[in-house]
Amino acid sequence: MKLYVLNVKRYSFTSQSGQEIQGVTTTCINDTADMTKDFKGKSVVEIKTSDLQAWNLFTAVPAYYDVEFLMSTNSKRQTVLKLVTARLLQEQKS
């Protein structure tokens, strides 16, 4: 899936219960225009992962990436996407 990555942010904090929470949030724009009766344009999407290696996948930002996901379910039987790889397609020139 082709995405335009706007920014990538690492986070790390301790929850109120004492559990350490860390991960990476990637903010991007879906390159496919959404045209429905209630929406025009392109969607902004946040991809969150607890895999800190995702930080290293994005070598240039902002830029276009070909992103691959695996789909699975969590313990609540909800569909979740796992970021597998991100390949730089075109870096944004200043």
N, CA, C and O atoms as a printed pandas DataFrame, in Angstrom:
     atom_number atom_name residue_name chain_id  residue_number  x_coord  y_coord  z_coord
0              1         N          MET        A               1    0.839   -1.159    0.000
1              2        CA          MET        A               1    0.000    0.000    0.000
2              3         C          MET        A               1    0.896    1.237    0.000
3              4         O          MET        A               1    1.821    1.341    0.806
4              5         N          LYS        A               2    0.621    2.160   -0.895
5              6        CA          LYS        A               2    1.425    3.378   -0.983
6              7         C          LYS        A               2    0.868    4.429   -0.021
7              8         O          LYS        A               2   -0.311    4.779   -0.074
8              9         N          LEU        A               3    1.747    4.925    0.860
9             10        CA          LEU        A               3    1.364    5.940    1.837
10            11         C          LEU        A               3    2.375    7.081    1.800
11            12         O          LEU        A               3    3.559    6.873    1.538
12            13         N          TYR        A               4    1.886    8.287    2.067
13            14        CA          TYR        A               4    2.772    9.438    2.219
14            15         C          TYR        A               4    2.956    9.656    3.718
15            16         O          TYR        A               4    2.017   10.057    4.405
16            17         N          VAL        A               5    4.141    9.398    4.220
17            18        CA          VAL        A               5    4.423    9.483    5.650
18            19         C          VAL        A               5    4.775   10.933    5.997
19            20         O          VAL        A               5    5.717   11.510    5.455
20            21         N          LEU        A               6    3.990   11.502    6.917
21            22        CA          LEU        A               6    4.201   12.879    7.350
22            23         C          LEU        A               6    5.187   12.975    8.499
23            24         O          LEU        A               6    6.067   13.837    8.504
24            25         N          ASN        A               7    5.036   12.070    9.493
25            26        CA          ASN        A               7    5.943   12.083   10.628
26            27         C          ASN        A               7    5.940   10.732   11.322
27            28         O          ASN        A               7    5.011    9.939   11.170
28            29         N          VAL        A               8    6.999   10.486   12.087
29            30        CA          VAL        A               8    7.164    9.258   12.864
30            31         C          VAL        A               8    7.599    9.680   14.267
31            32         O          VAL        A               8    8.522   10.479   14.428
32            33         N          LYS        A               9    6.916    9.129   15.286
33            34        CA          LYS        A               9    7.196    9.542   16.665
34            35         C          LYS        A               9    7.343    8.322   17.568
35            36         O          LYS        A               9    6.492    7.433   17.563
36            37         N          ARG        A              10    8.437    8.281   18.351
37            38        CA          ARG        A              10    8.627    7.234   19.370
38            39         C          ARG        A              10    8.025    7.713   20.673
39            40         O          ARG        A              10    8.023    8.909   20.966
40            41         N          TYR        A              11    7.514    6.774   21.455
41            42        CA          TYR        A              11    7.016    7.136   22.782
42            43         C          TYR        A              11    7.377    6.049   23.780
43            44         O          TYR        A              11    7.530    4.878   23.431
44            45         N          SER        A              12    7.510    6.475   25.043
45            46        CA          SER        A              12    7.821    5.560   26.131
46            47         C          SER        A              12    7.348    6.216   27.422
47            48         O          SER        A              12    7.747    7.336   27.740
48            49         N          PHE        A              13    6.488    5.507   28.169
49            50        CA          PHE        A              13    6.011    6.029   29.443
50            51         C          PHE        A              13    5.567    4.869   30.322
51            52         O          PHE        A              13    5.445    3.732   29.865
52            53         N          THR        A              14    5.332    5.174   31.580
53            54        CA          THR        A              14    4.859    4.174   32.529
54            55         C          THR        A              14    3.399    4.466   32.846
55            56         O          THR        A              14    3.049    5.589   33.209
56            57         N          SER        A              15    2.549    3.451   32.708
57            58        CA          SER        A              15    1.116    3.621   32.965
58            59         C          SER        A              15    0.870    3.763   34.467
59            60         O          SER        A              15    1.778    3.554   35.272
60            61         N          GLN        A              16   -0.340    4.112   34.832
61            62        CA          GLN        A              16   -0.693    4.275   36.245
62            63         C          GLN        A              16   -0.544    2.967   37.011
63            64         O          GLN        A              16   -0.316    2.970   38.221
64            65         N          SER        A              17   -0.674    1.839   36.294
65            66        CA          SER        A              17   -0.524    0.529   36.946
66            67         C          SER        A              17    0.935    0.088   37.034
67            68         O          SER        A              17    1.226   -0.987   37.560
68            69         N          GLY        A              18    1.867    0.920   36.516
69            70        CA          GLY        A              18    3.287    0.604   36.587
70            71         C          GLY        A              18    3.831   -0.136   35.375
71            72         O          GLY        A              18    5.012   -0.482   35.343
72            73         N          GLN        A              19    2.992   -0.382   34.378
73            74        CA          GLN        A              19    3.426   -1.079   33.167
74            75         C          GLN        A              19    4.129   -0.097   32.232
75            76         O          GLN        A              19    3.633    1.000   31.975
76            77         N          GLU        A              20    5.299   -0.513   31.725
77            78        CA          GLU        A              20    6.013    0.328   30.769
78            79         C          GLU        A              20    5.378    0.161   29.399
79            80         O          GLU        A              20    5.207   -0.957   28.914
80            81         N          ILE        A              21    5.031    1.285   28.777
81            82        CA          ILE        A              21    4.398    1.278   27.464
82            83         C          ILE        A              21    5.302    2.047   26.522
83            84         O          ILE        A              21    5.697    3.178   26.806
84            85         N          GLN        A              22    5.627    1.425   25.401
85            86        CA          GLN        A              22    6.472    2.086   24.412
86            87         C          GLN        A              22    6.048    1.660   23.019
87            88         O          GLN        A              22    5.431    0.612   22.831
88            89         N          GLY        A              23    6.391    2.490   22.052
89            90        CA          GLY        A              23    6.039    2.154   20.686
90            91         C          GLY        A              23    6.378    3.273   19.729
91            92         O          GLY        A              23    7.115    4.204   20.055
92            93         N          VAL        A              24    5.813    3.154   18.530
93            94        CA          VAL        A              24    6.052    4.104   17.450
94            95         C          VAL        A              24    4.706    4.441   16.809
95            96         O          VAL        A              24    3.905    3.552   16.519
96            97         N          THR        A              25    4.471    5.731   16.594
97            98        CA          THR        A              25    3.278    6.187   15.885
98            99         C          THR        A              25    3.723    6.830   14.585
99           100         O          THR        A              25    4.582    7.712   14.581
100          101         N          THR        A              26    3.135    6.386   13.482
101          102        CA          THR        A              26    3.426    6.936   12.164
102          103         C          THR        A              26    2.166    7.611   11.641
103          104         O          THR        A              26    1.108    6.986   11.570
104          105         N          THR        A              27    2.275    8.880   11.277
105          106        CA          THR        A              27    1.147    9.613   10.724
106          107         C          THR        A              27    1.352    9.735    9.226
107          108         O          THR        A              27    2.399   10.193    8.766
108          109         N          CYS        A              28    0.340    9.320    8.464
109          110        CA          CYS        A              28    0.491    9.311    7.011
110          111         C          CYS        A              28   -0.831    9.627    6.313
111          112         O          CYS        A              28   -1.895    9.678    6.932
112          113         N          ILE        A              29   -0.724    9.834    5.021
113          114        CA          ILE        A              29   -1.884   10.092    4.179
114          115         C          ILE        A              29   -2.009    8.926    3.213
115          116         O          ILE        A              29   -1.051    8.554    2.535
116          117         N          ASN        A              30   -3.207    8.355    3.164
117          118        CA          ASN        A              30   -3.496    7.298    2.199
118          119         C          ASN        A              30   -3.468    7.931    0.812
119          120         O          ASN        A              30   -4.160    8.920    0.570
120          121         N          ASP        A              31   -2.683    7.375   -0.095
121          122        CA          ASP        A              31   -2.510    7.971   -1.427
122          123         C          ASP        A              31   -3.752    7.838   -2.301
123          124         O          ASP        A              31   -3.856    8.515   -3.323
124          125         N          THR        A              32   -4.688    6.986   -1.921
125          126        CA          THR        A              32   -5.909    6.799   -2.692
126          127         C          THR        A              32   -6.957    7.789   -2.207
127          128         O          THR        A              32   -7.237    7.862   -1.010
128          129         N          ALA        A              33   -7.532    8.546   -3.119
129          130        CA          ALA        A              33   -8.560    9.517   -2.744
130          131         C          ALA        A              33   -9.836    8.787   -2.357
131          132         O          ALA        A              33  -10.274    7.857   -3.034
132          133         N          ASP        A              34  -10.422    9.235   -1.248
133          134        CA          ASP        A              34  -11.704    8.697   -0.801
134          135         C          ASP        A              34  -12.801    9.623   -1.313
135          136         O          ASP        A              34  -12.789   10.823   -1.040
136          137         N          MET        A              35  -13.731    9.069   -2.044
137          138        CA          MET        A              35  -14.840    9.860   -2.552
138          139         C          MET        A              35  -16.134    9.137   -2.212
139          140         O          MET        A              35  -16.503    8.164   -2.868
140          141         N          THR        A              36  -16.804    9.610   -1.202
141          142        CA          THR        A              36  -18.097    9.058   -0.818
142          143         C          THR        A              36  -19.075   10.216   -0.751
143          144         O          THR        A              36  -18.711   11.365   -1.003
144          145         N          LYS        A              37  -20.299    9.914   -0.414
145          146        CA          LYS        A              37  -21.281   11.000   -0.336
146          147         C          LYS        A              37  -20.994   11.946    0.827
147          148         O          LYS        A              37  -21.470   13.081    0.838
148          149         N          ASP        A              38  -20.207   11.475    1.817
149          150        CA          ASP        A              38  -19.936   12.287    2.996
150          151         C          ASP        A              38  -18.486   12.736    3.139
151          152         O          ASP        A              38  -18.150   13.417    4.107
152          153         N          PHE        A              39  -17.617   12.366    2.190
153          154        CA          PHE        A              39  -16.191   12.680    2.339
154          155         C          PHE        A              39  -15.551   12.858    0.975
155          156         O          PHE        A              39  -15.812   12.085    0.053
156          157         N          LYS        A              40  -14.711   13.882    0.847
157          158        CA          LYS        A              40  -13.932   14.112   -0.370
158          159         C          LYS        A              40  -12.488   14.323    0.029
159          160         O          LYS        A              40  -12.209   15.026    1.001
160          161         N          GLY        A              41  -11.561   13.721   -0.709
161          162        CA          GLY        A              41  -10.146   13.945   -0.455
162          163         C          GLY        A              41   -9.415   12.710   -0.007
163          164         O          GLY        A              41   -9.820   11.588   -0.310
164          165         N          LYS        A              42   -8.324   12.921    0.723
165          166        CA          LYS        A              42   -7.467   11.827    1.180
166          167         C          LYS        A              42   -7.518   11.735    2.697
167          168         O          LYS        A              42   -7.615   12.751    3.386
168          169         N          SER        A              43   -7.452   10.515    3.213
169          170        CA          SER        A              43   -7.567   10.277    4.651
170          171         C          SER        A              43   -6.207   10.329    5.337
171          172         O          SER        A              43   -5.209    9.835    4.811
172          173         N          VAL        A              44   -6.188   10.937    6.525
173          174        CA          VAL        A              44   -5.005   10.902    7.384
174          175         C          VAL        A              44   -5.156    9.686    8.290
175          176         O          VAL        A              44   -6.203    9.479    8.903
176          177         N          VAL        A              45   -4.089    8.880    8.368
177          178        CA          VAL        A              45   -4.124    7.629    9.110
178          179         C          VAL        A              45   -2.973    7.605   10.109
179          180         O          VAL        A              45   -1.858    8.009    9.780
180          181         N          GLU        A              46   -3.239    7.130   11.338
181          182        CA          GLU        A              46   -2.183    6.902   12.316
182          183         C          GLU        A              46   -1.969    5.409   12.461
183          184         O          GLU        A              46   -2.911    4.654   12.703
184          185         N          ILE        A              47   -0.721    4.991   12.310
185          186        CA          ILE        A              47   -0.352    3.588   12.480
186          187         C          ILE        A              47    0.441    3.505   13.775
187          188         O          ILE        A              47    1.487    4.139   13.905
188          189         N          LYS        A              48   -0.052    2.725   14.735
189          190        CA          LYS        A              48    0.640    2.571   16.019
190          191         C          LYS        A              48    1.138    1.141   16.146
191          192         O          LYS        A              48    0.446    0.190   15.782
192          193         N          THR        A              49    2.354    1.007   16.670
193          194        CA          THR        A              49    2.925   -0.310   16.891
194          195         C          THR        A              49    3.775   -0.291   18.156
195          196         O          THR        A              49    4.391    0.723   18.482
196          197         N          SER        A              50    3.806   -1.405   18.858
197          198        CA          SER        A              50    4.678   -1.519   20.032
198          199         C          SER        A              50    6.069   -2.011   19.634
199          200         O          SER        A              50    6.952   -2.126   20.484
200          201         N          ASP        A              51    6.267   -2.301   18.353
201          202        CA          ASP        A              51    7.556   -2.760   17.844
202          203         C          ASP        A              51    8.454   -1.545   17.580
203          204         O          ASP        A              51    8.254   -0.829   16.599
204          205         N          LEU        A              52    9.427   -1.315   18.439
205          206        CA          LEU        A              52   10.300   -0.149   18.302
206          207         C          LEU        A              52   11.158   -0.187   17.046
207          208         O          LEU        A              52   11.688    0.848   16.640
208          209         N          GLN        A              53   11.311   -1.352   16.419
209          210        CA          GLN        A              53   12.082   -1.454   15.176
210          211         C          GLN        A              53   11.408   -0.695   14.033
211          212         O          GLN        A              53   12.058   -0.383   13.036
212          213         N          ALA        A              54   10.121   -0.397   14.164
213          214        CA          ALA        A              54    9.412    0.362   13.127
214          215         C          ALA        A              54   10.050    1.734   12.924
215          216         O          ALA        A              54   10.003    2.284   11.824
216          217         N          TRP        A              55   10.643    2.286   13.977
217          218        CA          TRP        A              55   11.326    3.579   13.877
218          219         C          TRP        A              55   12.388    3.543   12.779
219          220         O          TRP        A              55   12.545    4.511   12.035
220          221         N          ASN        A              56   13.111    2.437   12.679
221          222        CA          ASN        A              56   14.207    2.308   11.716
222          223         C          ASN        A              56   13.734    2.079   10.284
223          224         O          ASN        A              56   14.518    2.238    9.349
224          225         N          LEU        A              57   12.478    1.712   10.095
225          226        CA          LEU        A              57   11.957    1.475    8.742
226          227         C          LEU        A              57   11.809    2.770    7.950
227          228         O          LEU        A              57   11.881    2.764    6.721
228          229         N          PHE        A              58   11.604    3.870    8.652
229          230        CA          PHE        A              58   11.345    5.151    7.989
230          231         C          PHE        A              58   12.605    6.003    8.022
231          232         O          PHE        A              58   12.864    6.715    8.992
232          233         N          THR        A              59   13.385    5.921    6.951
233          234        CA          THR        A              59   14.693    6.563    6.887
234          235         C          THR        A              59   14.635    8.016    6.453
235          236         O          THR        A              59   15.569    8.775    6.713
236          237         N          ALA        A              60   13.552    8.417    5.795
237          238        CA          ALA        A              60   13.373    9.799    5.350
238          239         C          ALA        A              60   11.907   10.170    5.567
239          240         O          ALA        A              60   11.002    9.412    5.218
240          241         N          VAL        A              61   11.691   11.349    6.149
241          242        CA          VAL        A              61   10.330   11.804    6.405
242          243         C          VAL        A              61   10.299   13.309    6.190
243          244         O          VAL        A              61   11.205   13.991    6.669
244          245         N          PRO        A              62    9.326   13.859    5.511
245          246        CA          PRO        A              62    8.213   13.191    4.837
246          247         C          PRO        A              62    8.662   12.527    3.545
247          248         O          PRO        A              62    9.618   12.960    2.902
248          249         N          ALA        A              63    7.955   11.472    3.184
249          250        CA          ALA        A              63    8.291   10.728    1.967
250          251         C          ALA        A              63    7.190    9.719    1.652
251          252         O          ALA        A              63    6.357    9.393    2.497
252          253         N          TYR        A              64    7.213    9.235    0.405
253          254        CA          TYR        A              64    6.310    8.160   -0.007
254          255         C          TYR        A              64    6.946    6.814    0.315
255          256         O          TYR        A              64    8.134    6.604    0.068
256          257         N          TYR        A              65    6.141    5.897    0.871
257          258        CA          TYR        A              65    6.596    4.550    1.200
258          259         C          TYR        A              65    5.606    3.519    0.677
259          260         O          TYR        A              65    4.400    3.758    0.613
260          261         N          ASP        A              66    6.145    2.377    0.309
261          262        CA          ASP        A              66    5.336    1.202    0.041
262          263         C          ASP        A              66    5.327    0.420    1.345
263          264         O          ASP        A              66    6.364   -0.089    1.771
264          265         N          VAL        A              67    4.161    0.322    1.983
265          266        CA          VAL        A              67    4.040   -0.253    3.312
266          267         C          VAL        A              67    3.294   -1.573    3.233
267          268         O          VAL        A              67    2.297   -1.692    2.521
268          269         N          GLU        A              68    3.789   -2.572    3.974
269          270        CA          GLU        A              68    3.164   -3.888    3.993
270          271         C          GLU        A              68    2.732   -4.228    5.420
271          272         O          GLU        A              68    3.464   -3.988    6.379
272          273         N          PHE        A              69    1.529   -4.792    5.539
273          274        CA          PHE        A              69    0.967   -5.159    6.829
274          275         C          PHE        A              69    0.594   -6.637    6.849
275          276         O          PHE        A              69    0.364   -7.247    5.804
276          277         N          LEU        A              70    0.539   -7.206    8.057
277          278        CA          LEU        A              70   -0.071   -8.516    8.293
278          279         C          LEU        A              70   -1.330   -8.266    9.101
279          280         O          LEU        A              70   -1.342   -7.410    9.986
280          281         N          MET        A              71   -2.392   -9.008    8.805
281          282        CA          MET        A              71   -3.631   -8.858    9.529
282          283         C          MET        A              71   -3.822  -10.035   10.470
283          284         O          MET        A              71   -3.617  -11.186   10.086
284          285         N          SER        A              72   -4.219   -9.741   11.716
285          286        CA          SER        A              72   -4.502  -10.795   12.688
286          287         C          SER        A              72   -5.600  -10.302   13.616
287          288         O          SER        A              72   -6.184   -9.244   13.380
288          289         N          THR        A              73   -5.883  -11.058   14.664
289          290        CA          THR        A              73   -6.870  -10.632   15.646
290          291         C          THR        A              73   -6.225  -10.606   17.024
291          292         O          THR        A              73   -5.286  -11.350   17.309
292          293         N          ASN        A              74   -6.750   -9.737   17.863
293          294        CA          ASN        A              74   -6.236   -9.662   19.230
294          295         C          ASN        A              74   -7.083  -10.528   20.157
295          296         O          ASN        A              74   -7.953  -11.263   19.692
296          297         N          SER        A              75   -6.837  -10.449   21.457
297          298        CA          SER        A              75   -7.548  -11.297   22.409
298          299         C          SER        A              75   -9.049  -10.978   22.483
299          300         O          SER        A              75   -9.841  -11.790   22.960
300          301         N          LYS        A              76   -9.424   -9.789   22.004
301          302        CA          LYS        A              76  -10.847   -9.410   21.985
302          303         C          LYS        A              76  -11.501   -9.715   20.635
303          304         O          LYS        A              76  -12.620   -9.284   20.356
304          305         N          ARG        A              77  -10.765  -10.477   19.799
305          306        CA          ARG        A              77  -11.215  -10.856   18.458
306          307         C          ARG        A              77  -11.408   -9.646   17.522
307          308         O          ARG        A              77  -12.211   -9.690   16.590
308          309         N          GLN        A              78  -10.670   -8.591   17.786
309          310        CA          GLN        A              78  -10.687   -7.416   16.929
310          311         C          GLN        A              78   -9.563   -7.540   15.902
311          312         O          GLN        A              78   -8.494   -8.074   16.198
312          313         N          THR        A              79   -9.814   -7.048   14.712
313          314        CA          THR        A              79   -8.796   -7.081   13.671
314          315         C          THR        A              79   -7.723   -6.044   13.970
315          316         O          THR        A              79   -8.026   -4.887   14.263
316          317         N          VAL        A              80   -6.467   -6.470   13.894
317          318        CA          VAL        A              80   -5.333   -5.569   14.090
318          319         C          VAL        A              80   -4.363   -5.750   12.928
319          320         O          VAL        A              80   -4.228   -6.841   12.373
320          321         N          LEU        A              81   -3.689   -4.656   12.575
321          322        CA          LEU        A              81   -2.679   -4.694   11.524
322          323         C          LEU        A              81   -1.303   -4.587   12.147
323          324         O          LEU        A              81   -1.088   -3.769   13.042
324          325         N          LYS        A              82   -0.372   -5.400   11.687
325          326        CA          LYS        A              82    1.013   -5.341   12.154
326          327         C          LYS        A              82    1.873   -4.853   10.998
327          328         O          LYS        A              82    1.863   -5.431    9.911
328          329         N          LEU        A              83    2.613   -3.784   11.247
329          330        CA          LEU        A              83    3.511   -3.232   10.248
330          331         C          LEU        A              83    4.659   -4.205   10.019
331          332         O          LEU        A              83    5.388   -4.537   10.954
332          333         N          VAL        A              84    4.825   -4.665    8.784
333          334        CA          VAL        A              84    5.864   -5.645    8.458
334          335         C          VAL        A              84    7.082   -4.955    7.860
335          336         O          VAL        A              84    8.211   -5.180    8.297
336          337         N          THR        A              85    6.847   -4.113    6.860
337          338        CA          THR        A              85    7.964   -3.454    6.197
338          339         C          THR        A              85    7.505   -2.142    5.578
339          340         O          THR        A              85    6.324   -1.949    5.290
340          341         N          ALA        A              86    8.456   -1.257    5.384
341          342        CA          ALA        A              86    8.203    0.017    4.710
342          343         C          ALA        A              86    9.402    0.301    3.807
343          344         O          ALA        A              86   10.541    0.381    4.268
344          345         N          ARG        A              87    9.123    0.448    2.527
345          346        CA          ARG        A              87   10.190    0.671    1.543
346          347         C          ARG        A              87   10.049    2.095    0.995
347          348         O          ARG        A              87    8.996    2.475    0.483
348          349         N          LEU        A              88   11.117    2.866    1.112
349          350        CA          LEU        A              88   11.119    4.243    0.624
350          351         C          LEU        A              88   10.930    4.265   -0.879
351          352         O          LEU        A              88   11.658    3.597   -1.613
352          353         N          LEU        A              89    9.952    5.032   -1.337
353          354        CA          LEU        A              89    9.699    5.166   -2.777
354          355         C          LEU        A              89   10.206    6.496   -3.316
355          356         O          LEU        A              89   10.913    6.548   -4.323
356          357         N          GLN        A              90    9.828    7.574   -2.624
357          358        CA          GLN        A              90   10.209    8.901   -3.107
358          359         C          GLN        A              90   10.300    9.860   -1.938
359          360         O          GLN        A              90    9.323   10.086   -1.224
360          361         N          GLU        A              91   11.486   10.421   -1.750
361          362        CA          GLU        A              91   11.704   11.363   -0.670
362          363         C          GLU        A              91   11.169   12.731   -1.087
363          364         O          GLU        A              91   11.304   13.118   -2.248
364          365         N          GLN        A              92   10.567   13.463   -0.159
365          366        CA          GLN        A              92   10.058   14.804   -0.425
366          367         C          GLN        A              92   11.222   15.775   -0.465
367          368         O          GLN        A              92   12.019   15.834    0.471
368          369         N          LYS        A              93   11.321   16.524   -1.528
369          370        CA          LYS        A              93   12.388   17.526   -1.670
370          371         C          LYS        A              93   11.934   18.846   -1.066
371          372         O          LYS        A              93   10.782   19.250   -1.226
372          373         N          SER        A              94   12.864   19.525   -0.361
373          374        CA          SER        A              94   12.539   20.827    0.257
374          375         C          SER        A              94   12.634   21.928   -0.744
375          376         O          SER        A              94   12.398   23.089   -0.409
